[in-house]
Amino acid sequence: MTNLDLYAKAEHLLGIEEATQVLHDIYKSQLKNYNIKTLLDVGCGNGSFIQVLSNNGIKCKGIDLSQVMVGECISKGLDVECIDIADIDNKYDAIVCIFDVLNFMDKNSLLKFLDAISNRLKDDGVFIADINTLYGFSEVADGTMSVDTENEFLSIDAEFLNNELHTKLTLFQKEGNQYAKFQDTIIQFFHKIKIFKNLENLKLIDNRSFSLYDDDDKTLLIFKKDTTPKKLNNFI
Ligand SMILES: C[S@@+](CC[C@H](N)C(=O)[O-])C[C@H]1O[C@@H](n2cnc3c(N)ncnc32)[C@H](O)[C@@H]1O
C-alpha cells in the first residue's frame, strides 16, 4: 500500500466534505466561463467532482495515482484509471487538479507534470488548479489531530518546515477482534506563484487567493495553453 492509498483509506475521517464541496463549487463556476465538452480530472480522488459534471453532460475522465481511490471511482461506474498524466492519450477542453494535487509534487516533478498537462490540453483548452499558500501550510495544515470512531482510529501529525509539510498518518482499523495498523508519511511542497508565471507551454491568465478554511489559505490558478510559436516567444 502506498502513502496515497493510506490517504485514500483515511480521507473519510478528515472531516473535509464541506470544504471539498465549497472547492468543487468554485471550480464549477469557473468552468462555466468556457465551452467545455470534455474534461480530465487529474488526482480525481473518490471521483465526486466528475460524478456531478458527468451528470451535467460533460464527458469526464479521471486519473489518480492511488489504486484505492481508483477502485472507489470504478465502483461508482466512473471512467477513471490509475495512470500517470504522461501516459494519457487524448486531448481535453479542460483539465483540473483539485484540492492541493500540485502540492504533492516537488518543483522538478511539478514542472514535468505541467508540461504533460499542456500536451493533453486542446489549443483553446483551460487548466485550473489550486495550491496551498504559505499561510495555508504554516497556519492551517501544520499541527496534530486525532479521530476516534467505533472501528477506526486516526492520528495525524503534520509539521511544516523548510517549505515542506510532512504529514505522518497512523490509522488503526478493526478487523474482527484485532486492529490492523497502517502508517506512512505524505510530503507536500509549497510552491511560489513565480514558478507558474514562467512556464513554456501554459500561460497563467489568473491567480487569486481565497479562503477555504481560514484567511487566504489557498490560491486558484487558471491557465490557457500557450500556443505562441516558440521562436517568436524568445523575442517577446
Ligand atoms: C487531496 S486529494 C484531492 C482529491 C480530489 N481532487 C478532490 O477534490 O476531492 C489529492 C489526490 O491527488 C492524488 N495525486 C497526488 N499526486 C498525483 C499525481 N501526480 N497524479 C495523479 N494523482 C495524484 C492523490 O492520490 C489524491 O487522491
The ligand as an SDF file (V2000), in Angstrom:
LIG
                    3D

 27 29  0  0  0  0  0  0  0  0999 V2000
   -6.4030   15.8710   -1.5030 C   0  0  0  0  0  0  0  0  0  0  0  0
   -6.8300   14.6330   -2.6640 S   0  0  0  0  0  0  0  0  0  0  0  0
   -7.9950   15.5030   -3.6940 C   0  0  0  0  0  0  0  0  0  0  0  0
   -8.9430   14.5750   -4.4060 C   0  0  0  0  0  0  0  0  0  0  0  0
   -9.9830   15.2310   -5.3240 C   0  0  0  0  0  0  0  0  0  0  0  0
   -9.3570   16.0260   -6.3600 N   0  0  0  0  0  0  0  0  0  0  0  0
  -10.9970   16.0500   -4.5800 C   0  0  0  0  0  0  0  0  0  0  0  0
  -11.2350   17.2030   -4.9610 O   0  0  0  0  0  0  0  0  0  0  0  0
  -11.5940   15.5520   -3.6200 O   0  0  0  0  0  0  0  0  0  0  0  0
   -5.3810   14.5820   -3.7010 C   0  0  0  0  0  0  0  0  0  0  0  0
   -5.4250   13.4200   -4.6910 C   0  0  0  0  0  0  0  0  0  0  0  0
   -4.3560   13.5730   -5.6270 O   0  0  0  0  0  0  0  0  0  0  0  0
   -3.8360   12.2880   -5.9380 C   0  0  0  0  0  0  0  0  0  0  0  0
   -2.4980   12.5210   -6.5260 N   0  0  0  0  0  0  0  0  0  0  0  0
   -1.4060   13.0190   -5.9250 C   0  0  0  0  0  0  0  0  0  0  0  0
   -0.4030   13.1730   -6.8190 N   0  0  0  0  0  0  0  0  0  0  0  0
   -0.9050   12.7820   -8.0250 C   0  0  0  0  0  0  0  0  0  0  0  0
   -0.3670   12.7170   -9.3620 C   0  0  0  0  0  0  0  0  0  0  0  0
    0.8840   13.0860   -9.6280 N   0  0  0  0  0  0  0  0  0  0  0  0
   -1.1730   12.2630  -10.3520 N   0  0  0  0  0  0  0  0  0  0  0  0
   -2.4430   11.8770  -10.0950 C   0  0  0  0  0  0  0  0  0  0  0  0
   -2.9930   11.9050   -8.8610 N   0  0  0  0  0  0  0  0  0  0  0  0
   -2.2360   12.3570   -7.8420 C   0  0  0  0  0  0  0  0  0  0  0  0
   -3.9050   11.5490   -4.6120 C   0  0  0  0  0  0  0  0  0  0  0  0
   -3.8720   10.1530   -4.7530 O   0  0  0  0  0  0  0  0  0  0  0  0
   -5.2450   12.0520   -4.0610 C   0  0  0  0  0  0  0  0  0  0  0  0
   -6.3150   11.2320   -4.4460 O   0  0  0  0  0  0  0  0  0  0  0  0
  1  2  1  0
  2  3  1  0
  2 10  1  0
  3  4  1  0
  4  5  1  0
  5  6  1  0
  5  7  1  0
  7  8  2  0
  7  9  1  0
 10 11  1  0
 11 12  1  0
 11 26  1  0
 12 13  1  0
 13 14  1  0
 13 24  1  0
 14 15  1  0
 14 23  1  0
 15 16  2  0
 16 17  1  0
 17 18  1  0
 17 23  2  0
 18 19  1  0
 18 20  2  0
 20 21  1  0
 21 22  2  0
 22 23  1  0
 24 25  1  0
 24 26  1  0
 26 27  1  0
M  CHG  2   2   1   9  -1
M  END
$$$$
